[in-house]
């Protein structure tokens, strides 16, 4: 399972780093799993919403699972809205979905997916501040959910739910026990019921 987590100027730190930590721990336990932070379309330096500066050497390729963080949907400048307005990432995640990849989002990353048409007519969740906007885009918003699983589209609510989303996907795609082991290692109390592995 090749996992790529897309980062961009203004992304929310925990939206990306929470799932990345879960997937990195899982990769140490599961054959063929890897997790990488990637840029949208060019490698280089990215600055998070909270000022963390990181260099990404790779750009979004052909992963089995792509995770899109949020951040900055309602603020001008860098962030999810700027990425959505630019159009490159919404188009790429739509292409990846059409090719069979699992597409996931955390927080207002769901609005980037909505811009690409991925959430229209489908159950989804986002940060509470963007629920109305997601619903207006045509999604079937599940306001009380931390994680909404609709097959190849999986969305997480606000910020820390990215950890739950990642644990959910580890359980679903590999092994619930591996997910529980990772949660215990991270000293993270499970917030959602884990699914039975599909394989």
BELFEN-V789614 format. One record per residue. N is the residue number from 1. RES is the residue in three letters. OMEGA is omega in whole degrees, 0 to 359 (* if undefined). Layout:
N&RES&OMEGA ; N&RES&OMEGA
This chain:
1&UNK&176 ; 2&UNK&182 ; 3&UNK&175 ; 4&UNK&179 ; 5&UNK&187 ; 6&UNK&176 ; 7&UNK&184 ; 8&UNK&179 ; 9&UNK&178 ; 10&UNK&177 ; 11&UNK&177 ; 12&UNK&187 ; 13&UNK&186 ; 14&UNK&176 ; 15&UNK&181 ; 16&UNK&187 ; 17&UNK&177 ; 18&UNK&177 ; 19&UNK&181 ; 20&UNK&179 ; 21&UNK&178 ; 22&UNK&183 ; 23&UNK&178 ; 24&UNK&176 ; 25&UNK&179 ; 26&UNK&181 ; 27&UNK&177 ; 28&UNK&184 ; 29&UNK&186 ; 30&UNK&179 ; 31&UNK&174 ; 32&UNK&179 ; 33&UNK&174 ; 34&UNK&179 ; 35&UNK&184 ; 36&UNK&171 ; 37&UNK&184 ; 38&UNK&174 ; 39&UNK&180 ; 40&UNK&181 ; 41&UNK&175 ; 42&UNK&174 ; 43&UNK&177 ; 44&UNK&184 ; 45&UNK&179 ; 46&UNK&178 ; 47&UNK&182 ; 48&UNK&179 ; 49&UNK&182 ; 50&UNK&171 ; 51&UNK&176 ; 52&UNK&180 ; 53&UNK&178 ; 54&UNK&179 ; 55&UNK&176 ; 56&UNK&184 ; 57&UNK&183 ; 58&UNK&174 ; 59&UNK&182 ; 60&UNK&183 ; 61&UNK&182 ; 62&UNK&182 ; 63&UNK&171 ; 64&UNK&181 ; 65&UNK&175 ; 66&UNK&178 ; 67&UNK&181 ; 68&UNK&177 ; 69&UNK&175 ; 70&UNK&182 ; 71&UNK&173 ; 72&UNK&180 ; 73&UNK&184 ; 74&UNK&179 ; 75&UNK&179 ; 76&UNK&178 ; 77&UNK&184 ; 78&UNK&176 ; 79&UNK&186 ; 80&UNK&181 ; 81&UNK&179 ; 82&UNK&179 ; 83&UNK&178 ; 84&UNK&181 ; 85&UNK&180 ; 86&UNK&172 ; 87&UNK&185 ; 88&UNK&183 ; 89&UNK&176 ; 90&UNK&179 ; 91&UNK&181 ; 92&UNK&181 ; 93&UNK&175 ; 94&UNK&178 ; 95&UNK&180 ; 96&UNK&178 ; 97&UNK&180 ; 98&UNK&178 ; 99&UNK&175 ; 100&UNK&178 ; 101&UNK&170 ; 102&UNK&178 ; 103&UNK&181 ; 104&UNK&176 ; 105&UNK&175 ; 106&UNK&174 ; 107&UNK&183 ; 108&UNK&168 ; 109&UNK&177 ; 110&UNK&180 ; 111&UNK&174 ; 112&UNK&177 ; 113&UNK&178 ; 114&UNK&178 ; 115&UNK&177 ; 116&UNK&178 ; 117&UNK&185 ; 118&UNK&185 ; 119&UNK&183 ; 120&UNK&179 ; 121&UNK&183 ; 122&UNK&177 ; 123&UNK&182 ; 124&UNK&177 ; 125&UNK&178 ; 126&UNK&176 ; 127&UNK&181 ; 128&UNK&182 ; 129&UNK&183 ; 130&UNK&182 ; 131&UNK&182 ; 132&UNK&180 ; 133&UNK&179 ; 134&UNK&179 ; 135&UNK&179 ; 136&UNK&179 ; 137&UNK&179 ; 138&UNK&178 ; 139&UNK&173 ; 140&UNK&191 ; 141&UNK&176 ; 142&UNK&191 ; 143&UNK&184 ; 144&UNK&185 ; 145&UNK&171 ; 146&UNK&179 ; 147&UNK&177 ; 148&UNK&183 ; 149&UNK&176 ; 150&UNK&178 ; 151&UNK&182 ; 152&UNK&174 ; 153&UNK&181 ; 154&UNK&183 ; 155&UNK&178 ; 156&UNK&180 ; 157&UNK&187 ; 158&UNK&166 ; 159&UNK&186 ; 160&UNK&180 ; 161&UNK&174 ; 162&UNK&176 ; 163&UNK&178 ; 164&UNK&179 ; 165&UNK&181 ; 166&UNK&178 ; 167&UNK&177 ; 168&UNK&182 ; 169&UNK&175 ; 170&UNK&180 ; 171&UNK&184 ; 172&UNK&187 ; 173&UNK&183 ; 174&UNK&191 ; 175&UNK&177 ; 176&UNK&180 ; 177&UNK&176 ; 178&UNK&178 ; 179&UNK&179 ; 180&UNK&178 ; 181&UNK&178 ; 182&UNK&179 ; 183&UNK&179 ; 184&UNK&178 ; 185&UNK&180 ; 186&UNK&183 ; 187&UNK&182 ; 188&UNK&178 ; 189&UNK&181 ; 190&UNK&180 ; 191&UNK&182 ; 192&UNK&175 ; 193&UNK&183 ; 194&UNK&179 ; 195&UNK&173 ; 196&UNK&181 ; 197&UNK&181 ; 198&UNK&185 ; 199&UNK&*
